Amino acid sequence: MFQGYTPGVVARPRVWGGVLAVCVLAAVSGTAAGSTRSAVLHGTVLLAPATPVCMPRVPCMKPAAGVVLAFTRAGFVRARATTASDGSYRVTLAPGTYAVKATRPGGVTRVKPATLTLAPKQVRRLTFYLDTGIR
Amino acid sequence: MPSNRLWRAVLVLSLVTAAAAALVSVAGASGLQSSASSALPETNIIDPLSRRGEESPANRSESQQHGKSKKHNGVATPVVTPTPFDAVSNAVPGQSFEGLSMWDQRTLNGFYLEPPDQGMCASTNASVGAGGRVVEAVNDVFAAYNTAGTTLKEQTLNQFFGYPDVLAGGPELTDPSCYYDEETGAWFVVVLTLELDPDTGNFTGENHLDINVSNPANHDPSTTTWKRYTIDTTDNGNHGSPNHGCGLDPNPRAGESMPDACIGDYPHIGADRYGFYITTNEYPFFTDGFNSAQIYALSKHKLAANASSVPWVQFANTKLATEKRGPTGFTIWPAVVPGQAYDNDNGGTEFFLSSDAAEEAGNSTGSSDTIGLWAITNSSSLDTAHPDLNLSSRALSSEPYGVPPLSDQPSSGTQDPSQNWPLGQCLNIDACFQTFLSAPGETEDPYKPEVIGQLDSNDSRMQQVYYANGKVWGALDTRMSVGGKEQAGIAWFVVKPSMIGQGGGGKVGPQSAVVNQGYIGAVNANVTYPALAVTTAGQGAMAFSLVGPANYPSAADVKFGNSGPVGTIHMTAPGLGLQDGFSEYKYYSPFAPGPNGEAPPPRPRWGDYGAADEDNGTIWIASEEIHNNCNLSTWAATTGHCGPQADRSPVPGFGQPEARRLLGNWNTHIARITP
């Protein structure tokens, strides 16, 4: 499968020139932000649990600043997003299924969910949790 | 879900009942207050330890790698042949009873907490009281029972440790655990205490381990006085603690006087002939990250004698197997022995087990096929003024294990109207929400619809450890595939330690190995939070929670022999209904809702651990479960109490326990098993 090739959306090529053209188009659509088919993913990264026990309406979590989220598809990192001081992030991605990895110097990186799928033109809010390990 | 007409009837009835209940509760509160005051133990608030301790530098931790250094690339999810389970109880007749619950927590303390973090220990020795005693400690209640489950004493953990209650300005206590020592006859109860700013109620950052030890002249835990010892775990230099450089909170809140605090999380306890051991996981309190597991070794005999001065040693910067390159120590759980079967070699030896699938251990894959064996030798030196201990460890090849997924309960993720989950159902009905749950100005749960939640399955940290029959026994939570379905299950290990060196210099040798191991999994059900105890003959029992799409959260057990589980999984106490607690609903864990009102998915809690304890050739077990199944109408009509819990004895000073409280319904179960 070509990167970014979506059956039923891009016509099957008949000649090598067509294949090449589709490859180029598909590669662009698979990586470039701002494509007409691109999706927007935004939300917050939270550290949880923040305390050994939880109480009602007392946030058992807190925002994670400076976390770098890497969105990988077909073995390549397609985009990265860094969370702001309030834990918020925003990234534009081509539609598809991604593996998510989080990195933060000196911090935990166990992220959930670890995979996500975006439809064409979807605007999706998604909260990621980083497991602090505190119990 | 009731029709509108039915709902209106329920609402009218519940308003009348709620008003009546409010009057009763006001009357009850004054009685509760005086009763609680009279139940306060004699306190010995001293801090003999904090300036006498000696932090062991990292170079005293001598460790070796067993075989080649292993780089973790993740291991495959184990495919497990299921262990059958049935509804027959393994328990000794008349010694299987309901323990503390959310009712106790909310009623005695005045607020809600999840999860319970169940500690339990027991003895039927004559010296502890006629017929024997069972001690249970949860967040945040202490209880002492006779072996039939009659409550002899019950009080808040704060009162038990000699503090004002939280709502009276006291600290927040968490992660209780319990140990009965056969040699000295002493009971030990340990808790992590988090100081709160009296003006704001925010954490100050200061935290410490508190150790309550029974009086040597009275070994009945329901009547003894308790002596409290304290070890500061802030580890920022506070009260003479070492400074471990925990990260500074970039946005400290009012009252947060120690923004550079560490926290000594998840304390667990063990003992050998000479030493009493507490291990913690040390994290920065207000930022993320991890330092390492800490090991505290104290003189057991001096604690049991209620001595005014107790030598102790803190091992920091723990590394498994190699000092500089090995995985960072994480949840290094100390062993307990059956009876007095201590390992007296090498000047007294204490064993520990750990796992290394967690990120804290430097493993980003969430899976592993090694576990850690640790030992402290020369523990007899703890009875001297200058303890000289030797900590060593090895990584041992093991079966694979990895962090498990959340556990489904019946109808998880749905709004199944055929199930009873009254708190969640009420959040979804505006009139009910306004009557029972709303904050001022709120007319609806802004995050509805709420759905039936899942249960936390723990990560892959080591759970309770026993040293028996010359081997070290332990178990942990793991992901597994059972019948093609990925779910939570248990990996268990039996390790044969082989020590090298002489006397106090003994250390874990290269011949140490996992000699037996396996998994416990169930068809279409998750099994979580194992606690294993073993007799001197190598017979034992394991307690755990069992829950799945067809099983409400249950207390379950399986007998154990030298070759592993014996027979089928038994239901110690089959779950009667759904977990319906606040932490599984979005409304109670909101954070930074977006413009569209969307809340992050809740982070449900369960566990965080159970307990098992050998007692004269039998095993006492304790697990979390759900022992109520209250529908919305009854929940509303009783303001969440749902009527008396008939199978518990009255609680002195508080009367007959009720089935649940408004915002939660967890229960615990305790039983005795003959292996």
Interface residues (C-beta under 8 A of the other chain):
Chain A: G43 T44 L46 L47 A48 P49 T51 P52 V53 C54 M55 P56 R57 P59 C60 M61 K62 P63 A64 A65 S85 D86 G87 S88 R104 G106 G107 V108 T109 R110 R125 T127 Y129 L130 D131 T132 G133 I134 R135
Chain B: F111 Y112 L113 E114 P115 D117 N139 E172 T174 D175 L192 L194 F203 G247 P250 I263 D265 Y266 N281 Y283 T287 D288 G289 F290 F330 A358 E359 E360 S364 G366 V403 A439 N458 D459 R461 F582 S583 Y587 Y588 S589 P590 F591 A592 G594 N596 E598 P600 P601 R603 R605 G607 D608 L663
